[in-house]
Amino acid sequence: MIVSLSSVLLLGAVLGLMLRNRALGTGSATVAVLFGFCLASTGAAPAINDALQALSDSLSRIG
């Protein structure tokens, strides 16, 4: 858990810096994918999935 949390923080910081500096490309896409995989292995994954499901449900009701 400690390793996945530190990797999530590190990859999140790197991704944030890349987006802030507008350095978007293959490198930032790779960082974003790695960030997502690491984030999915943390305890935040169920909350994120629930939030995305709620957003999807509310958007489907609008259209």
Buried (B, 14 or more C-beta within 10 A) or exposed (E): EEEBBEBBEBBBEBBEEBEEEEEEEEEBEEBBEBBEEBBEBBEEEEEEEEEEEEEEEEEEEEE
